[in-house]
Amino acid sequence: MSAAPHSVFARSIRFGSAALLSATLPVCLFAQSSSTSKQFSFSVPADVSVTIVNSNGNVFVRPGSERIVSINATANSSGVKIDARSSGNRVQARTIAARDAQSRVDYDVTVPQSASVTVEDESGQVRVENLRGNVNVSGESVDVQLRDLTNANIQAQTVDGSITIGNVSHSRLQVISSSGRVQLESVSGPQIAVRTTSGPIRFIGTPGENGTYKLANHSGDIELVLPSSSAAEIAARSANGHVTSEFAFAKDDHLGFQPVDGRAIGGLLNGGGATVDARSFSGTIRVKKQ
């Protein structure tokens, strides 16, 4: 996910559209009347891949029956159509032909708990909860909430929408936003990476699993709120900003840079463990006790 948020989001929408047009059976296509709900149900294998492509509205994805994908779509405008179809181990639903800026569709989706889920939404809120499969969420001004996920590869990307992730374990996580606020709470895994341009980043909890945690931005603030019992190797640097810590670090012979008061700090907490690297160009970095 090295491209800028705008370009990645545009490519993902094009990809989603092409995939939907190439699928075959079964297909459900309907035009909505004002404030009308429509339900779709597909029998699927447990390892199903589910994609929702929306332009405006909320998307809520949660576990349901182990062999069923259920989609409840509610549109507020007669100018909206929804295409929902399945092919093999894939289910895809897409909002199309929204004719005005006020048109929206809200999706309530249940999937097998082991399903892989992709959601693309330009604006609104996306919530994905209590799944054990891979999760990929992208959007422009969409607010993203991911909770209670495990054993997953997780990607979340926005332009200016906020990203809140909580209670995630044994997972690889990559988060990118331009100006959106990012908060991680009780998140652990072998690789956790967050990058923003000006959006603030807040990490709350214990860096676990001897993982590698990388938090970086250009001008936003970064805050690490850690329990006193945390075992970690901490490195925090801001080229033109300010760095503070409420912890006293033990010397780390592998720190890789010379600490500079107020600009670059680091060392070992409780003998070391997970690696936490926080970097900013001009933002403030605070390492605080929980």
Secondary structure, DSSP 4 states (H G I P E B T S, - for coil): --S-HHHHHHHHHHHHHHHHHH--SSEEEEEPPTTEEEEEEEE--TT-EEEEEESSS-EEEEE--TTEEEEEEEES-TT-EEEEEEETTEEEEEEE---STT--EEEEEEE-TT-EEEEEESSSEEEEES--S-EEEEESS-EEEEEEEES-EEEEEESS--EEEEEEES-EEEEEESS--EEEEEE--SEEEEEESS--EEEES---TT-EEEEEESSS-EEEEE-TT--EEEEEEESSS-EEESSPPBP-TT--S--BTTTEEEEEETT--EEEEEEESSS-EEEEE-
